[in-house]
């Protein structure tokens, strides 16, 4: 299938790019049949591990809530912290 691909526009900000890709089909711009696996062995983590002591009952409640939301409980903890700080 030789489909004519559209040119990806230049974006001034990440926000512009995000809005663009939310409203456009990427298959009109990219031929995924030629995609290859990429490895980034020197990629540095952008987060830092911390230790926090929580009561076991709270951890169990977090795990149950996270399971209901179909996400890892540590992801739920990060989301709750982020949402709390955003207020």
N, CA, C and O atoms as a Tinker XYZ file with bonds, in Angstrom:
   348  protein
     1  N      0.846000   -1.180000    0.000000    73     2
     2  CA     0.000000    0.000000    0.000000    64     1     3
     3  C      0.889000    1.240000    0.000000    63     2     4     5
     4  O      1.546000    1.538000    0.997000    81     3
     5  N      0.906000    1.951000   -1.105000    73     3     6
     6  CA     1.685000    3.174000   -1.228000    64     5     7
     7  C      0.768000    4.375000   -1.067000    63     6     8     9
     8  O      0.283000    4.941000   -2.047000    81     7
     9  N      0.544000    4.746000    0.149000    73     7    10
    10  CA    -0.334000    5.867000    0.439000    64     9    11
    11  C      0.508000    7.126000    0.585000    63    10    12    13
    12  O      1.551000    7.100000    1.239000    81    11
    13  N      0.075000    8.212000   -0.008000    73    11    14
    14  CA     0.786000    9.489000    0.094000    64    13    15
    15  C      0.619000   10.027000    1.514000    63    14    16    17
    16  O     -0.496000   10.284000    1.968000    81    15
    17  N      1.732000   10.189000    2.196000    73    15    18
    18  CA     1.698000   10.670000    3.576000    64    17    19
    19  C      1.737000   12.192000    3.618000    63    18    20    21
    20  O      2.409000   12.838000    2.814000    81    19
    21  N      1.007000   12.741000    4.567000    73    19    22
    22  CA     1.019000   14.188000    4.772000    64    21    23
    23  C      2.277000   14.574000    5.543000    63    22    24    25
    24  O      2.834000   13.767000    6.287000    81    23
    25  N      2.712000   15.805000    5.359000    73    23    26
    26  CA     3.890000   16.321000    6.062000    64    25    27
    27  C      3.483000   16.729000    7.482000    63    26    28    29
    28  O      2.468000   17.396000    7.678000    81    27
    29  N      4.283000   16.324000    8.461000    73    27    30
    30  CA     4.021000   16.705000    9.857000    64    29    31
    31  C      4.368000   18.179000   10.020000    63    30    32    33
    32  O      5.481000   18.587000    9.689000    81    31
    33  N      3.434000   18.984000   10.524000    73    31    34
    34  CA     3.718000   20.421000   10.685000    64    33    35
    35  C      4.734000   20.691000   11.785000    63    34    36    37
    36  O      4.977000   19.843000   12.643000    81    35
    37  N      5.316000   21.868000   11.752000    73    35    38
    38  CA     6.236000   22.310000   12.798000    64    37    39
    39  C      5.408000   22.937000   13.923000    63    38    40    41
    40  O      4.508000   23.738000   13.669000    81    39
    41  N      5.716000   22.571000   15.151000    73    39    42
    42  CA     4.975000   23.088000   16.305000    64    41    43
    43  C      5.884000   23.992000   17.123000    63    42    44    45
    44  O      7.051000   23.674000   17.351000    81    43
    45  N      5.339000   25.125000   17.565000    73    43    46
    46  CA     6.111000   26.055000   18.390000    64    45    47
    47  C      6.158000   25.606000   19.840000    63    46    48    49
    48  O      7.130000   25.873000   20.547000    81    47
    49  N      5.107000   24.921000   20.283000    73    47    50
    50  CA     5.059000   24.484000   21.682000    64    49    51
    51  C      4.579000   23.037000   21.764000    63    50    52    53
    52  O      3.962000   22.523000   20.831000    81    51
    53  N      4.865000   22.400000   22.869000    73    51    54
    54  CA     4.397000   21.045000   23.109000    64    53    55
    55  C      2.874000   21.022000   23.197000    63    54    56    57
    56  O      2.243000   20.050000   22.781000    81    55
    57  N      2.292000   22.069000   23.726000    73    55    58
    58  CA     0.840000   22.177000   23.825000    64    57    59
    59  C      0.185000   22.161000   22.443000    63    58    60    61
    60  O     -0.825000   21.488000   22.239000    81    59
    61  N      0.761000   22.902000   21.500000    73    59    62
    62  CA     0.250000   22.907000   20.119000    64    61    63
    63  C      0.319000   21.509000   19.517000    63    62    64    65
    64  O     -0.619000   21.058000   18.859000    81    63
    65  N      1.429000   20.835000   19.747000    73    63    66
    66  CA     1.603000   19.495000   19.196000    64    65    67
    67  C      0.592000   18.526000   19.809000    63    66    68    69
    68  O      0.005000   17.706000   19.103000    81    67
    69  N      0.396000   18.623000   21.108000    73    67    70
    70  CA    -0.556000   17.757000   21.791000    64    69    71
    71  C     -1.967000   17.937000   21.221000    63    70    72    73
    72  O     -2.659000   16.958000   20.941000    81    71
    73  N     -2.388000   19.195000   21.052000    73    71    74
    74  CA    -3.720000   19.482000   20.504000    64    73    75
    75  C     -3.852000   18.942000   19.082000    63    74    76    77
    76  O     -4.899000   18.415000   18.705000    81    75
    77  N     -2.789000   19.076000   18.301000    73    75    78
    78  CA    -2.805000   18.584000   16.920000    64    77    79
    79  C     -3.030000   17.073000   16.891000    63    78    80    81
    80  O     -3.915000   16.589000   16.185000    81    79
    81  N     -2.224000   16.324000   17.665000    73    79    82
    82  CA    -2.314000   14.864000   17.615000    64    81    83
    83  C     -3.601000   14.338000   18.247000    63    82    84    85
    84  O     -4.015000   13.217000   17.953000    81    83
    85  N     -4.232000   15.122000   19.102000    73    83    86
    86  CA    -5.513000   14.698000   19.676000    64    85    87
    87  C     -6.639000   14.779000   18.647000    63    86    88    89
    88  O     -7.675000   14.134000   18.804000    81    87
    89  N     -6.437000   15.561000   17.606000    73    87    90
    90  CA    -7.499000   15.745000   16.615000    64    89    91
    91  C     -7.138000   15.206000   15.222000    63    90    92    93
    92  O     -7.905000   15.390000   14.276000    81    91
    93  N     -5.991000   14.551000   15.088000    73    91    94
    94  CA    -5.576000   14.023000   13.783000    64    93    95
    95  C     -5.170000   12.559000   13.908000    63    94    96    97
    96  O     -4.700000   12.119000   14.958000    81    95
    97  N     -5.356000   11.824000   12.841000    73    95    98
    98  CA    -4.975000   10.416000   12.776000    64    97    99
    99  C     -3.508000   10.322000   12.347000    63    98   100   101
   100  O     -3.151000   10.758000   11.252000    81    99
   101  N     -2.666000    9.758000   13.202000    73    99   102
   102  CA    -1.236000    9.703000   12.903000    64   101   103
   103  C     -0.909000    8.840000   11.699000    63   102   104   105
   104  O      0.157000    9.005000   11.105000    81   103
   105  N     -1.797000    7.919000   11.317000    73   103   106
   106  CA    -1.519000    7.069000   10.154000    64   105   107
   107  C     -1.554000    7.844000    8.850000    63   106   108   109
   108  O     -1.103000    7.335000    7.823000    81   107
   109  N     -2.077000    9.065000    8.863000    73   107   110
   110  CA    -2.037000    9.915000    7.675000    64   109   111
   111  C     -0.661000   10.577000    7.512000    63   110   112   113
   112  O     -0.363000   11.143000    6.460000    81   111
   113  N      0.172000   10.505000    8.553000    73   111   114
   114  CA     1.456000   11.182000    8.566000    64   113   115
   115  C      2.648000   10.224000    8.689000    63   114   116   117
   116  O      3.765000   10.566000    8.301000    81   115
   117  N      2.409000    9.037000    9.224000    73   115   118
   118  CA     3.497000    8.102000    9.530000    64   117   119
   119  C      3.167000    6.728000    8.962000    63   118   120   121
   120  O      2.038000    6.256000    9.100000    81   119
   121  N      4.141000    6.083000    8.324000    73   119   122
   122  CA     3.979000    4.723000    7.820000    64   121   123
   123  C      4.513000    3.759000    8.879000    63   122   124   125
   124  O      5.720000    3.540000    8.980000    81   123
   125  N      3.615000    3.196000    9.655000    73   123   126
   126  CA     4.014000    2.324000   10.759000    64   125   127
   127  C      4.527000    0.968000   10.291000    63   126   128   129
   128  O      5.108000    0.229000   11.087000    81   127
   129  N      4.330000    0.626000    9.032000    73   127   130
   130  CA     4.823000   -0.659000    8.528000    64   129   131
   131  C      6.349000   -0.686000    8.464000    63   130   132   133
   132  O      6.949000   -1.759000    8.397000    81   131
   133  N      6.976000    0.488000    8.484000    73   131   134
   134  CA     8.444000    0.548000    8.441000    64   133   135
   135  C      9.051000    0.813000    9.823000    63   134   136   137
   136  O     10.253000    1.051000    9.942000    81   135
   137  N      8.219000    0.772000   10.861000    73   135   138
   138  CA     8.699000    1.061000   12.229000    64   137   139
   139  C      9.664000   -0.019000   12.698000    63   138   140   141
   140  O      9.526000   -1.189000   12.341000    81   139
   141  N     10.633000    0.383000   13.497000    73   139   142
   142  CA    11.604000   -0.536000   14.075000    64   141   143
   143  C     11.636000   -0.343000   15.583000    63   142   144   145
   144  O     11.250000    0.710000   16.089000    81   143
   145  N     12.096000   -1.362000   16.297000    73   143   146
   146  CA    12.240000   -1.279000   17.748000    64   145   147
   147  C     13.409000   -0.363000   18.061000    63   146   148   149
   148  O     14.470000   -0.475000   17.446000    81   147
   149  N     13.223000    0.543000   19.011000    73   147   150
   150  CA    14.295000    1.456000   19.418000    64   149   151
   151  C     14.642000    1.201000   20.877000    63   150   152   153
   152  O     13.773000    0.900000   21.696000    81   151
   153  N     15.906000    1.326000   21.182000    73   151   154
   154  CA    16.369000    1.164000   22.565000    64   153   155
   155  C     17.092000    2.442000   22.980000    63   154   156   157
   156  O     17.815000    3.049000   22.190000    81   155
   157  N     16.885000    2.835000   24.224000    73   155   158
   158  CA    17.511000    4.034000   24.771000    64   157   159
   159  C     18.232000    3.660000   26.064000    63   158   160   161
   160  O     17.732000    3.947000   27.152000    81   159
   161  N     19.394000    3.025000   25.960000    73   159   162
   162  CA    20.069000    2.502000   27.158000    64   161   163
   163  C     20.578000    3.582000   28.109000    63   162   164   165
   164  O     20.766000    3.305000   29.294000    81   163
   165  N     20.804000    4.790000   27.632000    73   163   166
   166  CA    21.352000    5.841000   28.492000    64   165   167
   167  C     20.289000    6.836000   28.959000    63   166   168   169
   168  O     20.613000    7.898000   29.491000    81   167
   169  N     19.031000    6.486000   28.757000    73   167   170
   170  CA    17.944000    7.369000   29.169000    64   169   171
   171  C     17.898000    7.430000   30.688000    63   170   172   173
   172  O     17.869000    6.398000   31.358000    81   171
   173  N     17.892000    8.626000   31.218000    73   171   174
   174  CA    17.886000    8.815000   32.668000    64   173   175
   175  C     16.449000    8.991000   33.159000    63   174   176   177
   176  O     15.627000    9.629000   32.502000    81   175
   177  N     16.167000    8.416000   34.319000    73   175   178
   178  CA    14.846000    8.573000   34.918000    64   177   179
   179  C     14.617000   10.033000   35.290000    63   178   180   181
   180  O     15.533000   10.724000   35.738000    81   179
   181  N     13.397000   10.487000   35.102000    73   179   182
   182  CA    13.076000   11.860000   35.459000    64   181   183
   183  C     12.416000   11.932000   36.826000    63   182   184   185
   184  O     12.054000   13.010000   37.297000    81   183
   185  N     12.264000   10.785000   37.454000    73   183   186
   186  CA    11.699000   10.785000   38.802000    64   185   187
   187  C     12.730000   10.223000   39.768000    63   186   188   189
   188  O     13.683000    9.557000   39.365000    81   187
   189  N     12.525000   10.500000   41.033000    73   187   190
   190  CA    13.462000   10.072000   42.059000    64   189   191
   191  C     12.698000    9.268000   43.109000    63   190   192   193
   192  O     11.647000    9.712000   43.573000    81   191
   193  N     13.198000    8.111000   43.486000    73   191   194
   194  CA    12.494000    7.325000   44.497000    64   193   195
   195  C     12.596000    7.979000   45.876000    63   194   196   197
   196  O     13.618000    8.566000   46.233000    81   195
   197  N     11.518000    7.862000   46.632000    73   195   198
   198  CA    11.513000    8.355000   48.014000    64   197   199
   199  C     10.959000    7.252000   48.907000    63   198   200   201
   200  O     10.350000    6.297000   48.424000    81   199
   201  N     11.172000    7.387000   50.186000    73   199   202
   202  CA    10.614000    6.458000   51.157000    64   201   203
   203  C      9.619000    7.209000   52.008000    63   202   204   205
   204  O      9.903000    8.301000   52.501000    81   203
   205  N      8.455000    6.622000   52.177000    73   203   206
   206  CA     7.429000    7.225000   53.025000    64   205   207
   207  C      6.778000    6.097000   53.824000    63   206   208   209
   208  O      6.442000    5.046000   53.279000    81   207
   209  N      6.611000    6.330000   55.100000    73   207   210
   210  CA     6.003000    5.310000   55.960000    64   209   211
   211  C      4.504000    5.584000   56.064000    63   210   212   213
   212  O      4.077000    6.678000   56.433000    81   211
   213  N      3.715000    4.557000   55.726000    73   211   214
   214  CA     2.260000    4.661000   55.791000    64   213   215
   215  C      1.728000    3.469000   56.580000    63   214   216   217
   216  O      2.318000    2.389000   56.548000    81   215
   217  N      0.632000    3.656000   57.278000    73   215   218
   218  CA     0.024000    2.520000   57.977000    64   217   219
   219  C     -0.381000    1.435000   56.970000    63   218   220   221
   220  O     -0.818000    1.743000   55.862000    81   219
   221  N     -0.232000    0.177000   57.361000    73   219   222
   222  CA    -0.562000   -0.920000   56.446000    64   221   223
   223  C     -2.012000   -0.859000   55.994000    63   222   224   225
   224  O     -2.325000   -1.203000   54.854000    81   223
   225  N     -2.892000   -0.425000   56.879000    73   223   226
   226  CA    -4.309000   -0.347000   56.498000    64   225   227
   227  C     -4.514000    0.664000   55.371000    63   226   228   229
   228  O     -5.351000    0.453000   54.494000    81   227
   229  N     -3.760000    1.753000   55.389000    73   227   230
   230  CA    -3.857000    2.756000   54.332000    64   229   231
   231  C     -3.326000    2.198000   53.011000    63   230   232   233
   232  O     -3.901000    2.435000   51.949000    81   231
   233  N     -2.236000    1.464000   53.091000    73   231   234
   234  CA    -1.656000    0.860000   51.889000    64   233   235
   235  C     -2.639000   -0.131000   51.276000    63   234   236   237
   236  O     -2.797000   -0.176000   50.056000    81   235
   237  N     -3.295000   -0.921000   52.113000    73   235   238
   238  CA    -4.288000   -1.870000   51.604000    64   237   239
   239  C     -5.451000   -1.144000   50.939000    63   238   240   241
   240  O     -5.930000   -1.577000   49.891000    81   239
   241  N     -5.911000   -0.045000   51.536000    73   239   242
   242  CA    -6.988000    0.747000   50.926000    64   241   243
   243  C     -6.544000    1.318000   49.583000    63   242   244   245
   244  O     -7.314000    1.339000   48.622000    81   243
   245  N     -5.288000    1.785000   49.525000    73   243   246
   246  CA    -4.746000    2.298000   48.262000    64   245   247
   247  C     -4.722000    1.207000   47.194000    63   246   248   249
   248  O     -5.099000    1.444000   46.046000    81   247
   249  N     -4.280000    0.019000   47.577000    73   247   250
   250  CA    -4.194000   -1.086000   46.618000    64   249   251
   251  C     -5.579000   -1.477000   46.098000    63   250   252   253
   252  O     -5.739000   -1.751000   44.908000    81   251
   253  N     -6.574000   -1.504000   46.980000    73   251   254
   254  CA    -7.929000   -1.849000   46.565000    64   253   255
   255  C     -8.480000   -0.791000   45.615000    63   254   256   257
   256  O     -9.057000   -1.119000   44.578000    81   255
   257  N     -8.301000    0.480000   45.974000    73   255   258
   258  CA    -8.776000    1.576000   45.129000    64   257   259
   259  C     -8.075000    1.562000   43.775000    63   258   260   261
   260  O     -8.712000    1.758000   42.740000    81   259
   261  N     -6.762000    1.329000   43.783000    73   259   262
   262  CA    -5.993000    1.270000   42.539000    64   261   263
   263  C     -6.459000    0.104000   41.673000    63   262   264   265
   264  O     -6.578000    0.240000   40.456000    81   263
   265  N     -6.720000   -1.034000   42.295000    73   263   266
   266  CA    -7.183000   -2.199000   41.542000    64   265   267
   267  C     -8.512000   -1.895000   40.858000    63   266   268   269
   268  O     -8.716000   -2.266000   39.703000    81   267
   269  N     -9.410000   -1.225000   41.566000    73   267   270
   270  CA   -10.703000   -0.855000   40.986000    64   269   271
   271  C    -10.523000    0.095000   39.795000    63   270   272   273
   272  O    -11.304000    0.064000   38.843000    81   271
   273  N     -9.485000    0.939000   39.861000    73   271   274
   274  CA    -9.202000    1.885000   38.779000    64   273   275
   275  C     -8.285000    1.277000   37.714000    63   274   276   277
   276  O     -7.926000    1.943000   36.743000    81   275
   277  N     -7.907000   -0.006000   37.905000    73   275   278
   278  CA    -7.044000   -0.727000   36.967000    64   277   279
   279  C     -5.716000   -0.008000   36.740000    63   278   280   281
   280  O     -5.299000    0.228000   35.606000    81   279
   281  N     -5.062000    0.336000   37.861000    73   279   282
   282  CA    -3.741000    0.970000   37.787000    64   281   283
   283  C     -2.889000    0.489000   38.956000    63   282   284   285
   284  O     -3.434000    0.067000   39.976000    81   283
   285  N     -1.573000    0.542000   38.832000    73   283   286
   286  CA    -0.708000    0.198000   39.964000    64   285   287
   287  C     -0.939000    1.176000   41.121000    63   286   288   289
   288  O     -1.206000    2.357000   40.899000    81   287
   289  N     -0.833000    0.677000   42.353000    73   287   290
   290  CA    -1.133000    1.544000   43.493000    64   289   291
   291  C     -0.149000    2.700000   43.626000    63   290   292   293
   292  O     -0.527000    3.772000   44.099000    81   291
   293  N      1.100000    2.510000   43.222000    73   291   294
   294  CA     2.055000    3.612000   43.312000    64   293   295
   295  C      1.687000    4.723000   42.328000    63   294   296   297
   296  O      1.916000    5.900000   42.607000    81   295
   297  N      1.122000    4.357000   41.186000    73   295   298
   298  CA     0.646000    5.352000   40.235000    64   297   299
   299  C     -0.504000    6.138000   40.845000    63   298   300   301
   300  O     -0.583000    7.356000   40.690000    81   299
   301  N     -1.395000    5.438000   41.540000    73   299   302
   302  CA    -2.507000    6.109000   42.221000    64   301   303
   303  C     -1.979000    7.089000   43.266000    63   302   304   305
   304  O     -2.486000    8.206000   43.375000    81   303
   305  N     -0.971000    6.688000   44.033000    73   303   306
   306  CA    -0.395000    7.582000   45.050000    64   305   307
   307  C      0.150000    8.846000   44.384000    63   306   308   309
   308  O     -0.085000    9.952000   44.869000    81   307
   309  N      0.881000    8.687000   43.268000    73   307   310
   310  CA     1.415000    9.856000   42.552000    64   309   311
   311  C      0.300000   10.759000   42.052000    63   310   312   313
   312  O      0.399000   11.983000   42.133000    81   311
   313  N     -0.771000   10.145000   41.531000    73   311   314
   314  CA    -1.908000   10.923000   41.039000    64   313   315
   315  C     -2.570000   11.698000   42.182000    63   314   316   317
   316  O     -2.899000   12.875000   42.029000    81   315
   317  N     -2.763000   11.042000   43.314000    73   315   318
   318  CA    -3.394000   11.708000   44.454000    64   317   319
   319  C     -2.545000   12.883000   44.956000    63   318   320   321
   320  O     -3.079000   13.941000   45.290000    81   319
   321  N     -1.236000   12.691000   45.006000    73   319   322
   322  CA    -0.338000   13.770000   45.430000    64   321   323
   323  C     -0.396000   14.923000   44.430000    63   322   324   325
   324  O     -0.513000   16.085000   44.818000    81   323
   325  N     -0.313000   14.592000   43.134000    73   323   326
   326  CA    -0.358000   15.619000   42.084000    64   325   327
   327  C     -1.658000   16.399000   42.162000    63   326   328   329
   328  O     -1.650000   17.630000   42.152000    81   327
   329  N     -2.789000   15.675000   42.239000    73   327   330
   330  CA    -4.092000   16.341000   42.293000    64   329   331
   331  C     -4.214000   17.212000   43.540000    63   330   332   333
   332  O     -4.773000   18.307000   43.483000    81   331
   333  N     -3.693000   16.729000   44.664000    73   331   334
   334  CA    -3.751000   17.505000   45.901000    64   333   335
   335  C     -2.940000   18.785000   45.823000    63   334   336   337
   336  O     -3.343000   19.811000   46.372000    81   335
   337  N     -1.804000   18.734000   45.148000    73   335   338
   338  CA    -0.956000   19.912000   45.021000    64   337   339
   339  C     -1.489000   20.900000   43.988000    63   338   340   341
   340  O     -1.184000   22.091000   44.042000    81   339
   341  N     -2.286000   20.398000   43.052000    73   339   342
   342  CA    -2.818000   21.258000   41.978000    64   341   343
   343  C     -3.942000   22.157000   42.473000    63   342   344   345
   344  O     -4.300000   23.119000   41.793000    81   343
   345  N     -4.499000   21.869000   43.625000    73   343   346
   346  CA    -5.631000   22.662000   44.132000    64   345   347
   347  C     -5.185000   23.996000   44.658000    63   346   348
   348  O     -6.009000   24.785000   45.120000    81   347
